[in-house]
Amino acid sequence: MTVKLSEIFIKKSSTSTYSKDELSSLDIKKEFIKRLSKYYDIPYKAEGSKENNLCYANSGPVRFVYRSTFSKKDIKAHLFTSLNKDTFHLDTTKVTFY
């Protein structure tokens, strides 16, 4: 699934160019979370769960297609390992979720 950053993040202002640090502070659109959940047929799990992660399928390096759940933290971790530049334009930069 390939998407533009503008489909993932909620802009804070009229600015469209962000650094990685600035991207990390943006909220993720609920519509994108639902879309990702539906695409991979896995449930979204809100942050802050105290549940232990004994299953390797939910560890950070596992691709979305093999996960049993995901969170906003997982989305951002995937983005920041996939994006190789210093600045990003929300309307033109694309990222692929595997």
Buried (B, 14 or more C-beta within 10 A) or exposed (E): EEBBBBBBBEBEEEEBEBEBEBBEEBEBBEEBBEBBBEEBEBEBBEEEEEEEEEEEEBEEEBEBEEBEBBBBEBBBBBBEEEBEEEEBBBEEBEBEBE
